[in-house]
């Protein structure tokens, strides 16, 4: 099992005279977006205003689920001119919120079922609830579900009704799940196994979001080579000058969704607070740098689209 740091991408014959000849845009589910990168659906990386900014520029976003649901409902109500992408959990309040949304006249385009262990009966049940609701708008939201780390999980989530899956357990910058439980998903291999399964089991393949272990732009490229459609990035977006993360002495305060800083009380936790050196880049400058890196990778691979990068050859680092 390999992580991104274990992989080196190998160049192929190319006829591109400039990386700008390659296509940075990505088709994901029913829309085309201007980058493969998504800020993680965490308090430190996305908020109401940042979601609007990204949507208006046709970048994909997933709003985190840690606002009061009444606030999220009102935000949806007042932002029907952009695409709406939200997260939910698996508790009774999530069922009630989904039912309220379905009965309203407000459009919701994407719902991400966002839990630490996505291959679980509670996820199966909430997907069933979303599917069984009578959506007044007549439009069923696309369902993204996770997080998972195995091919069996992807097969089951597809069977339960997910339109896309999110891969990654214990690989975040502030996550301590591996330390606390021993459970984890070396990201390159996990993404590759799930994507290989989806490409061979389904037509069209099940789209995959790789979520976690991104430490530099090259890791995003490696996730695409492993087969991911899009890549979720947490700490690297949190470092941006305009991220929602709090600032302390020119450092950004970053914490995970399972940390005590995000959960009520101090029950068993699987996350910690870390301080990150703040960058001068804002989100759109960082997204531009990501796009340029991905386009350069495509130029090295001799392919024109991000979904062709899975054909790129690679080697295993030995040092």
C-alpha positions as CSV (number, residue, x, y, z in Angstrom):
1,X,0.0,0.0,0.0
2,X,1.5,3.3,-1.1
3,X,1.0,6.9,0.0
4,X,1.6,9.9,-2.3
5,X,5.1,10.4,-1.0
6,X,6.0,6.8,-2.2
7,X,5.2,7.7,-5.8
8,X,7.2,9.3,-8.6
9,X,5.4,10.1,-11.9
10,X,7.2,9.3,-15.1
11,X,7.2,11.5,-18.2
12,X,5.7,10.3,-21.5
13,X,6.1,11.4,-25.1
14,X,4.3,14.8,-25.5
15,X,3.5,17.1,-28.4
16,X,2.3,20.0,-26.3
17,X,4.4,23.2,-26.8
18,X,2.9,24.8,-23.8
19,X,1.0,23.5,-20.7
20,X,-1.7,26.1,-21.5
21,X,-2.8,23.8,-24.4
22,X,-4.1,21.3,-21.8
23,X,-7.5,21.5,-20.3
24,X,-7.6,22.3,-16.6
25,X,-11.4,22.0,-16.3
26,X,-13.0,18.9,-15.0
27,X,-16.5,17.4,-15.6
28,X,-17.8,16.1,-12.3
29,X,-21.3,14.6,-12.2
30,X,-23.5,17.1,-14.0
31,X,-21.3,20.2,-14.2
32,X,-17.9,21.4,-15.4
33,X,-15.7,23.1,-12.9
34,X,-12.5,25.3,-13.3
35,X,-10.3,23.1,-11.1
36,X,-10.0,19.6,-9.8
37,X,-9.2,21.0,-6.3
38,X,-11.9,21.4,-3.6
39,X,-11.3,23.1,-0.2
40,X,-12.1,20.5,2.5
41,X,-15.6,20.8,4.1
42,X,-14.2,21.9,7.4
43,X,-14.6,25.1,9.5
44,X,-11.0,26.1,8.8
45,X,-11.4,26.0,5.0
46,X,-14.9,26.8,4.0
47,X,-17.7,29.2,5.2
48,X,-20.8,30.8,3.7
49,X,-19.0,33.7,2.0
50,X,-16.2,31.5,0.7
51,X,-18.7,29.1,-0.8
52,X,-20.4,31.9,-2.7
53,X,-17.1,33.2,-4.0
54,X,-16.0,29.8,-5.2
55,X,-19.4,29.0,-6.8
56,X,-19.5,32.3,-8.7
57,X,-16.2,31.5,-10.3
58,X,-17.3,27.9,-11.1
59,X,-15.1,26.2,-8.5
60,X,-16.6,23.2,-6.7
61,X,-17.2,23.6,-3.0
62,X,-18.8,21.5,-0.2
63,X,-20.1,23.6,2.7
64,X,-19.3,22.1,6.1
65,X,-22.1,20.8,8.3
66,X,-21.1,22.4,11.6
67,X,-23.3,25.5,11.3
68,X,-26.7,25.5,12.9
69,X,-29.0,23.9,10.3
70,X,-31.4,26.8,10.5
71,X,-28.6,29.1,9.3
72,X,-27.7,26.7,6.5
73,X,-31.4,26.6,5.4
74,X,-31.6,30.4,5.3
75,X,-28.3,30.6,3.4
76,X,-29.7,28.2,0.8
77,X,-32.9,30.2,0.6
78,X,-31.0,33.5,-0.2
79,X,-28.4,32.0,-2.6
80,X,-30.6,30.2,-5.2
81,X,-28.6,32.0,-8.0
82,X,-25.5,29.8,-7.4
83,X,-25.2,26.0,-7.3
84,X,-25.8,24.6,-3.8
85,X,-23.5,22.0,-2.3
86,X,-23.9,21.1,1.4
87,X,-22.9,18.4,3.9
88,X,-25.0,16.4,6.4
89,X,-24.3,13.8,9.0
90,X,-26.4,10.8,10.1
91,X,-28.2,12.0,13.3
92,X,-31.9,12.7,13.7
93,X,-31.3,16.4,13.2
94,X,-29.9,15.6,9.8
95,X,-33.0,13.6,8.8
96,X,-35.2,16.5,10.0
97,X,-33.1,19.0,8.0
98,X,-33.2,16.9,4.8
99,X,-37.0,16.5,5.1
100,X,-37.4,20.3,5.6
101,X,-35.2,21.0,2.5
102,X,-37.1,18.4,0.4
103,X,-40.4,20.0,1.3
104,X,-39.2,23.5,0.6
105,X,-39.1,25.2,-2.8
106,X,-35.4,25.7,-2.6
107,X,-33.0,23.9,-4.9
108,X,-30.1,21.8,-3.5
109,X,-27.7,20.5,-6.1
110,X,-25.3,18.3,-4.1
111,X,-25.5,16.7,-0.7
112,X,-22.4,15.2,0.8
113,X,-22.9,12.6,3.6
114,X,-19.9,13.4,5.6
115,X,-18.8,11.0,8.4
116,X,-15.5,9.5,9.5
117,X,-16.6,5.9,8.6
118,X,-18.7,6.0,5.4
119,X,-19.0,2.2,5.0
120,X,-21.7,2.0,7.6
121,X,-25.4,1.2,8.0
122,X,-26.1,4.8,9.2
123,X,-24.8,6.1,5.9
124,X,-26.9,3.6,4.0
125,X,-30.0,4.7,5.9
126,X,-29.5,8.5,5.4
127,X,-28.9,7.9,1.6
128,X,-32.1,5.9,1.5
129,X,-33.9,8.8,3.3
130,X,-32.6,11.4,0.8
131,X,-33.7,9.1,-2.1
132,X,-37.1,8.5,-0.6
133,X,-37.9,12.2,0.0
134,X,-40.4,13.9,-2.3
135,X,-38.3,16.8,-3.5
136,X,-40.7,19.7,-4.2
137,X,-38.4,21.2,-6.8
138,X,-38.6,18.0,-8.8
139,X,-34.8,17.7,-8.8
140,X,-33.1,15.0,-6.7
141,X,-29.7,16.3,-5.3
142,X,-26.6,14.4,-6.3
143,X,-25.3,12.4,-3.4
144,X,-21.6,12.3,-2.5
145,X,-20.8,9.8,0.3
146,X,-17.8,9.1,2.5
147,X,-15.3,8.8,3.8
148,X,-14.3,5.3,2.7
149,X,-11.1,3.5,1.8
150,X,-11.9,0.1,0.2
151,X,-13.4,-1.2,-3.1
152,X,-16.1,-3.1,-1.1
153,X,-17.2,0.2,0.4
154,X,-17.4,1.9,-3.0
155,X,-19.5,-1.0,-4.4
156,X,-21.9,-0.8,-1.5
157,X,-22.2,3.0,-1.6
158,X,-23.0,2.8,-5.3
159,X,-25.6,0.1,-4.6
160,X,-27.1,2.3,-1.8
161,X,-27.5,5.2,-4.2
162,X,-24.4,7.4,-4.0
163,X,-23.5,9.3,-7.2
164,X,-19.9,9.8,-6.1
165,X,-17.7,8.7,-3.2
166,X,-15.1,10.4,-1.1
167,X,-11.9,8.4,-0.1
168,X,-9.6,9.0,2.8
169,X,-9.4,8.0,6.5
170,X,-6.9,9.3,9.0
171,X,-4.7,11.1,6.4
172,X,-5.4,14.7,7.3
173,X,-2.8,17.1,8.7
174,X,-4.6,17.3,12.0
175,X,-6.1,13.8,12.1
176,X,-5.0,11.3,14.7
177,X,-7.3,8.4,13.8
178,X,-4.4,6.3,12.7
179,X,-2.5,7.0,16.0
180,X,-5.6,6.3,18.1
181,X,-7.0,3.3,16.2
182,X,-4.5,2.0,13.7
183,X,-7.0,2.5,10.9
184,X,-5.9,4.4,7.8
185,X,-5.8,4.5,4.0
186,X,-2.5,5.1,2.3
187,X,-4.0,7.4,-0.3
188,X,-2.4,6.5,-3.6
189,X,-3.2,2.8,-3.3
190,X,-6.7,3.4,-1.8
191,X,-7.7,5.7,-4.5
192,X,-6.2,3.5,-7.2
193,X,-8.0,0.4,-5.9
194,X,-11.4,2.1,-5.7
195,X,-11.1,3.8,-9.1
196,X,-10.0,0.6,-10.8
197,X,-13.0,-1.2,-9.4
198,X,-15.4,1.6,-10.5
199,X,-14.0,1.8,-14.0
200,X,-14.5,-1.9,-14.5
201,X,-17.8,-2.4,-12.6
202,X,-19.7,0.7,-13.8
203,X,-20.5,2.6,-17.0
204,X,-20.0,5.4,-16.5
205,X,-17.5,4.9,-13.7
206,X,-18.3,6.1,-10.1
207,X,-16.6,9.5,-9.6
208,X,-14.1,9.6,-6.8
209,X,-13.0,12.5,-4.6
210,X,-9.6,11.9,-3.0
211,X,-9.6,13.5,0.4
212,X,-6.5,13.9,2.5
213,X,-2.7,13.7,2.6
214,X,-2.2,16.6,0.2
215,X,1.0,18.4,1.2
216,X,1.9,19.9,-2.2
217,X,0.5,20.4,-5.6
218,X,2.3,17.3,-6.9
219,X,0.2,15.2,-4.5
220,X,-2.9,16.5,-6.3
221,X,-1.4,15.3,-9.6
222,X,-0.6,11.9,-8.1
223,X,-4.2,11.6,-6.8
224,X,-5.4,12.2,-10.4
225,X,-3.0,9.6,-11.7
226,X,-4.4,7.1,-9.2
227,X,-7.8,7.7,-10.8
228,X,-9.5,10.5,-8.7
229,X,-11.9,12.8,-10.5
230,X,-11.4,15.6,-8.0
231,X,-9.1,16.2,-4.9
232,X,-10.1,17.7,-1.6
233,X,-7.5,19.8,0.2
234,X,-7.6,20.9,3.8
235,X,-4.4,22.3,5.5
236,X,-3.0,23.8,2.3
237,X,-6.2,25.9,1.8
238,X,-6.2,26.7,5.5
239,X,-2.8,28.3,5.1
240,X,-4.1,30.8,2.6
241,X,-4.4,34.5,3.7
242,X,-8.2,34.6,3.3
243,X,-9.0,31.2,4.8
244,X,-11.7,31.0,7.5
245,X,-9.1,29.6,9.9
246,X,-8.3,31.8,12.9
247,X,-4.9,33.6,12.8
248,X,-2.4,33.7,15.7
249,X,1.0,35.5,15.2
250,X,0.9,35.0,11.5
251,X,0.0,31.4,11.9
252,X,-3.2,29.7,10.9
253,X,-5.0,27.5,13.5
254,X,-6.1,24.3,11.9
255,X,-8.1,21.5,13.5
256,X,-10.0,18.5,12.2
257,X,-13.7,17.7,12.3
258,X,-13.2,15.0,14.9
259,X,-11.1,17.2,17.2
260,X,-12.2,18.5,20.6
261,X,-12.1,22.0,19.0
262,X,-15.0,21.0,16.7
263,X,-16.9,18.4,18.8
264,X,-19.0,19.2,21.8
265,X,-17.4,17.9,25.0
266,X,-14.2,16.0,25.4
267,X,-15.4,12.5,24.5
268,X,-13.0,10.2,22.6
269,X,-11.5,12.4,19.9
270,X,-9.4,11.7,16.8
271,X,-8.0,15.1,15.9
272,X,-5.7,17.8,17.2
273,X,-5.0,21.5,16.7
274,X,-1.9,22.4,14.6
275,X,-0.4,25.8,13.7
276,X,0.3,26.4,10.1
277,X,2.5,29.1,8.6
278,X,0.2,31.5,6.8
279,X,0.9,32.1,3.1
280,X,0.4,35.4,1.2
281,X,-1.6,33.6,-1.4
282,X,-5.4,33.8,-1.4
283,X,-7.7,31.0,-2.5
284,X,-7.8,32.0,-6.2
285,X,-4.1,32.5,-6.4
286,X,-3.6,29.1,-4.9
287,X,-6.2,27.6,-7.2
288,X,-4.3,29.1,-10.1
289,X,-1.1,27.5,-8.9
290,X,-2.8,24.2,-8.6
291,X,-4.2,24.4,-12.1
292,X,-0.8,25.3,-13.5
293,X,0.8,22.4,-11.7
294,X,-1.9,20.0,-13.0
295,X,-1.5,21.4,-16.5
296,X,2.2,20.9,-16.4
297,X,1.7,17.3,-15.2
298,X,-0.6,16.7,-18.2
299,X,2.0,18.2,-20.5
300,X,4.6,15.8,-19.1
301,X,2.1,12.9,-19.5
302,X,1.2,13.9,-23.1
303,X,-2.5,14.1,-22.3
304,X,-5.0,16.9,-22.7
305,X,-7.6,16.2,-20.0
306,X,-7.3,15.5,-16.3
307,X,-9.4,12.3,-16.7
308,X,-6.6,10.9,-18.9
309,X,-3.9,11.3,-16.3
310,X,-4.8,7.8,-14.8
311,X,-2.9,6.4,-17.8
312,X,0.3,8.1,-16.7
313,X,3.1,5.7,-15.7
314,X,4.8,5.9,-12.2
315,X,7.5,4.4,-10.2
316,X,7.8,3.5,-6.5
317,X,10.4,5.6,-4.5
318,X,13.1,3.5,-2.9
319,X,14.7,6.3,-0.9
